[in-house]
Amino acid sequence: MDEVGEGWDVVVTVCDSSCPVPPRSGLKLSWRFPDPSKAAGDEEQQLAVFRKVRDGIAARVRALARRLN
């Protein structure tokens, strides 16, 4: 965690496994999303999973930005 520095106001994790959180962070959020790299199916189906996760993260970031403003 040395590379991320200190003093974060908001920390968001999106992984299912344990993610390190800086000790001096303010708001800590854990957003659960499936790991798109583990998606089954052909290339088109896998791409659809990546897009769904991407869009879900984008929507939550926008909502968080509205909440914080």
C-alpha positions in Angstrom: 0.0 0.0 0.0 3.0 2.3 0.1 2.4 3.3 -3.5 -1.0 4.8 -2.9 0.0 7.3 -0.3 -2.1 8.5 2.6 -5.0 10.7 3.3 -7.7 9.5 1.0 -11.2 10.9 1.5 -13.0 8.1 -0.3 -11.8 4.5 -1.0 -13.9 2.3 -3.3 -13.1 -1.4 -3.8 -14.7 -3.5 -6.5 -13.2 -6.9 -5.9 -14.7 -9.8 -4.1 -11.4 -10.8 -2.4 -9.9 -8.9 0.4 -8.6 -5.5 -0.8 -6.2 -3.4 1.3 -7.6 -0.1 2.4 -5.4 2.8 3.5 -5.7 3.3 7.2 -6.4 7.0 7.0 -9.2 6.9 4.5 -12.5 8.5 5.2 -15.5 6.9 3.4 -14.9 3.2 2.7 -17.2 1.6 0.1 -17.2 -1.9 -1.2 -19.0 -2.4 -4.5 -19.4 -6.0 -5.5 -19.1 -6.8 -9.1 -18.5 -10.1 -10.8 -15.0 -10.6 -12.1 -15.5 -10.2 -15.9 -12.2 -12.0 -16.6 -13.9 -15.2 -15.4 -16.9 -14.9 -17.7 -17.8 -18.0 -19.7 -18.9 -18.2 -23.3 -17.6 -17.0 -26.6 -15.8 -13.7 -27.1 -19.1 -11.8 -27.7 -20.6 -13.1 -24.4 -17.5 -12.3 -22.5 -17.4 -8.8 -23.9 -21.0 -8.3 -22.8 -20.0 -9.2 -19.3 -17.1 -6.7 -19.3 -19.5 -4.0 -20.6 -22.1 -4.7 -18.0 -19.5 -4.4 -15.2 -18.0 -1.3 -16.8 -21.5 0.3 -17.0 -22.3 -0.7 -13.5 -19.1 0.9 -12.1 -19.7 4.0 -14.2 -23.3 4.4 -12.8 -22.1 4.0 -9.3 -19.3 6.5 -9.8 -21.8 9.1 -11.1 -24.1 8.5 -8.2 -21.3 8.8 -5.7 -20.2 12.1 -7.4 -23.7 13.5 -7.0 -23.8 12.4 -3.4 -20.5 14.0 -2.6 -21.3 17.3 -4.3 
